[in-house]
Amino acid sequence: MKSLSQYLRQPHALSCDCSVCWTKREVPIVQSLWQLCSQCHPGHVSTVNGRLNVVPPSYCATHKPGARPPRYWYVVSNIGKPTPFVPLREPFEQGELL
């Protein structure tokens, strides 16, 4: 019986038509999105004298991301004062247990 390690990471045939091989043939590999533009720079965090130094990212007008959707609590409509959940049960009589 063959072990699993003999099947892992085996090269596909040149004529293989699986989805992985098709994607490798059709889609050009982009090493980094930041290579597309010389004006865009990713943000990074570094330590200077024991303190964190954060440099925010900068984007050109072409690559600037769109506005984020509103946060959840701003979307929920205001329906009034919150009502606590109170289960409806019969009150216990004196000396009665479950």
Distance bins in CASP14 RR format, pairs under 12 A and 6 or more apart:
PFRMAT RR
TARGET T0000
AUTHOR 0000-0000-0000
RMODE 2
METHOD distances of the structure
MODEL  1
1 7 0 0 0 0 0 1 0 0 0 0 0
2 8 0 0 0 0 0 1 0 0 0 0 0
2 10 0 0 0 0 0 1 0 0 0 0 0
4 10 0 0 0 0 0 1 0 0 0 0 0
10 16 0 0 0 0 0 1 0 0 0 0 0
11 20 0 0 0 0 0 1 0 0 0 0 0
11 21 0 0 0 0 0 1 0 0 0 0 0
11 24 0 0 0 0 0 1 0 0 0 0 0
12 18 1 0 0 1 0 0 0 0 0 0 0
12 19 0 0 0 0 0 1 0 0 0 0 0
12 20 1 0 0 1 0 0 0 0 0 0 0
12 21 1 0 1 0 0 0 0 0 0 0 0
12 22 0 0 0 0 0 1 0 0 0 0 0
12 23 0 0 0 0 0 1 0 0 0 0 0
12 24 0 0 0 0 1 0 0 0 0 0 0
12 25 0 0 0 0 0 1 0 0 0 0 0
13 21 0 0 0 0 1 0 0 0 0 0 0
14 21 0 0 0 0 1 0 0 0 0 0 0
14 24 0 0 0 0 0 1 0 0 0 0 0
14 25 0 0 0 0 0 1 0 0 0 0 0
15 21 0 0 0 0 1 0 0 0 0 0 0
15 22 0 0 0 0 0 1 0 0 0 0 0
15 25 0 0 0 0 0 1 0 0 0 0 0
16 22 0 0 0 0 1 0 0 0 0 0 0
16 23 0 0 0 0 0 1 0 0 0 0 0
16 24 0 0 0 0 1 0 0 0 0 0 0
16 25 0 0 0 0 1 0 0 0 0 0 0
17 23 0 0 0 0 0 1 0 0 0 0 0
17 24 0 0 0 0 0 1 0 0 0 0 0
17 25 0 0 0 0 1 0 0 0 0 0 0
17 26 0 0 0 0 0 1 0 0 0 0 0
18 24 0 0 0 0 1 0 0 0 0 0 0
18 25 0 0 0 0 0 1 0 0 0 0 0
19 25 0 0 0 0 0 1 0 0 0 0 0
19 26 0 0 0 0 0 1 0 0 0 0 0
19 27 0 0 0 0 0 1 0 0 0 0 0
20 26 0 0 0 0 0 1 0 0 0 0 0
20 27 0 0 0 0 0 1 0 0 0 0 0
21 27 0 0 0 0 0 1 0 0 0 0 0
23 29 0 0 0 0 0 1 0 0 0 0 0
29 35 0 0 0 0 0 1 0 0 0 0 0
30 36 1 0 0 1 0 0 0 0 0 0 0
32 40 0 0 0 0 0 1 0 0 0 0 0
32 41 0 0 0 0 0 1 0 0 0 0 0
32 42 0 0 0 0 1 0 0 0 0 0 0
33 40 0 0 0 0 1 0 0 0 0 0 0
33 41 0 0 0 0 0 1 0 0 0 0 0
33 42 0 0 0 0 1 0 0 0 0 0 0
33 57 0 0 0 0 0 1 0 0 0 0 0
33 59 0 0 0 0 0 1 0 0 0 0 0
33 62 0 0 0 0 0 1 0 0 0 0 0
33 63 1 0 0 1 0 0 0 0 0 0 0
33 65 0 0 0 0 0 1 0 0 0 0 0
34 40 1 0 1 0 0 0 0 0 0 0 0
34 41 1 0 0 1 0 0 0 0 0 0 0
34 42 1 0 1 0 0 0 0 0 0 0 0
34 43 0 0 0 0 1 0 0 0 0 0 0
34 44 0 0 0 0 0 1 0 0 0 0 0
34 57 0 0 0 0 1 0 0 0 0 0 0
34 58 0 0 0 0 0 1 0 0 0 0 0
34 59 0 0 0 0 0 1 0 0 0 0 0
34 60 0 0 0 0 0 1 0 0 0 0 0
34 63 0 0 0 0 1 0 0 0 0 0 0
35 41 0 0 0 0 0 1 0 0 0 0 0
35 42 0 0 0 0 0 1 0 0 0 0 0
35 63 0 0 0 0 0 1 0 0 0 0 0
36 59 0 0 0 0 0 1 0 0 0 0 0
36 60 0 0 0 0 1 0 0 0 0 0 0
36 62 0 0 0 0 1 0 0 0 0 0 0
36 63 1 0 0 1 0 0 0 0 0 0 0
37 58 0 0 0 0 0 1 0 0 0 0 0
37 59 0 0 0 0 1 0 0 0 0 0 0
37 60 1 0 1 0 0 0 0 0 0 0 0
37 61 0 0 0 0 0 1 0 0 0 0 0
37 62 1 0 0 1 0 0 0 0 0 0 0
37 63 1 0 1 0 0 0 0 0 0 0 0
37 64 0 0 0 0 0 1 0 0 0 0 0
38 58 0 0 0 0 0 1 0 0 0 0 0
38 60 0 0 0 0 1 0 0 0 0 0 0
38 62 0 0 0 0 0 1 0 0 0 0 0
38 63 0 0 0 0 0 1 0 0 0 0 0
39 57 0 0 0 0 0 1 0 0 0 0 0
39 58 1 0 0 1 0 0 0 0 0 0 0
39 59 1 0 0 1 0 0 0 0 0 0 0
39 60 1 1 0 0 0 0 0 0 0 0 0
39 61 0 0 0 0 1 0 0 0 0 0 0
39 62 0 0 0 0 1 0 0 0 0 0 0
39 63 0 0 0 0 1 0 0 0 0 0 0
39 64 0 0 0 0 0 1 0 0 0 0 0
40 57 1 0 0 1 0 0 0 0 0 0 0
40 58 1 0 0 1 0 0 0 0 0 0 0
40 59 1 0 1 0 0 0 0 0 0 0 0
40 60 1 0 1 0 0 0 0 0 0 0 0
40 61 0 0 0 0 0 1 0 0 0 0 0
40 62 0 0 0 0 1 0 0 0 0 0 0
40 63 1 0 1 0 0 0 0 0 0 0 0
40 64 0 0 0 0 1 0 0 0 0 0 0
40 65 0 0 0 0 0 1 0 0 0 0 0
41 55 0 0 0 0 1 0 0 0 0 0 0
41 56 0 0 0 0 1 0 0 0 0 0 0
41 57 1 0 0 1 0 0 0 0 0 0 0
41 58 1 0 1 0 0 0 0 0 0 0 0
41 59 0 0 0 0 1 0 0 0 0 0 0
41 60 0 0 0 0 1 0 0 0 0 0 0
41 63 0 0 0 0 0 1 0 0 0 0 0
42 55 0 0 0 0 1 0 0 0 0 0 0
42 56 0 0 0 0 1 0 0 0 0 0 0
42 57 1 0 1 0 0 0 0 0 0 0 0
42 58 0 0 0 0 1 0 0 0 0 0 0
42 59 0 0 0 0 1 0 0 0 0 0 0
42 63 0 0 0 0 0 1 0 0 0 0 0
43 53 0 0 0 0 0 1 0 0 0 0 0
43 54 1 0 0 1 0 0 0 0 0 0 0
43 55 1 0 1 0 0 0 0 0 0 0 0
43 56 1 0 1 0 0 0 0 0 0 0 0
43 57 1 0 1 0 0 0 0 0 0 0 0
43 58 1 0 0 1 0 0 0 0 0 0 0
43 59 0 0 0 0 0 1 0 0 0 0 0
44 52 0 0 0 0 0 1 0 0 0 0 0
44 53 0 0 0 0 1 0 0 0 0 0 0
44 54 1 0 0 1 0 0 0 0 0 0 0
44 55 1 0 1 0 0 0 0 0 0 0 0
44 56 0 0 0 0 1 0 0 0 0 0 0
44 57 0 0 0 0 1 0 0 0 0 0 0
44 58 0 0 0 0 0 1 0 0 0 0 0
45 51 0 0 0 0 0 1 0 0 0 0 0
45 52 1 0 1 0 0 0 0 0 0 0 0
45 53 1 0 0 1 0 0 0 0 0 0 0
45 54 1 0 1 0 0 0 0 0 0 0 0
45 55 1 0 0 1 0 0 0 0 0 0 0
45 56 0 0 0 0 0 1 0 0 0 0 0
45 57 0 0 0 0 0 1 0 0 0 0 0
46 52 1 0 0 1 0 0 0 0 0 0 0
46 53 1 0 1 0 0 0 0 0 0 0 0
46 54 0 0 0 0 1 0 0 0 0 0 0
46 55 1 0 0 1 0 0 0 0 0 0 0
47 53 1 0 0 1 0 0 0 0 0 0 0
47 54 0 0 0 0 0 1 0 0 0 0 0
48 54 0 0 0 0 0 1 0 0 0 0 0
48 55 0 0 0 0 0 1 0 0 0 0 0
57 63 0 0 0 0 0 1 0 0 0 0 0
57 64 0 0 0 0 0 1 0 0 0 0 0
57 65 0 0 0 0 1 0 0 0 0 0 0
58 64 0 0 0 0 1 0 0 0 0 0 0
59 65 1 0 0 1 0 0 0 0 0 0 0
59 66 0 0 0 0 1 0 0 0 0 0 0
68 74 0 0 0 0 0 1 0 0 0 0 0
69 75 0 0 0 0 1 0 0 0 0 0 0
70 76 0 0 0 0 0 1 0 0 0 0 0
76 82 0 0 0 0 0 1 0 0 0 0 0
89 98 0 0 0 0 0 1 0 0 0 0 0
90 96 0 0 0 0 1 0 0 0 0 0 0
90 98 0 0 0 0 0 1 0 0 0 0 0
92 98 0 0 0 0 1 0 0 0 0 0 0
END
